[in-house]
Amino acid sequence: MECVSQKERLKMINKNHASLSTRKQCELLGIWRSSVYYSPSQPSANETVLANEIHDIWLDKPAYGYRKITEKLRRKGYDINEYCD
């Protein structure tokens, strides 16, 4: 099955097969069951804006760690949670 891509093997899964369960099909095809049910989610607009802001701070000050970046974001008005050590 190594010559067939995982994407192609996922297309072979029939969730409504009469005699083969999804579990057995995954086992036979050598793929994880979770990959059958996985659907990627798009990041929210807020997450994208925050990620861009973090990237901009990092470009300006690459030596800053998460504490300094968090501090700068808070000064800009972002509500950032505390990091738990």
Summary of the structure (lengths in Angstrom):
residues: 85
radius of gyration: 21.9
end to end distance: 43.7
largest distance: 60.5
contacts: 152
relative contact order: 0.09
helix: 53%
strand: 0%
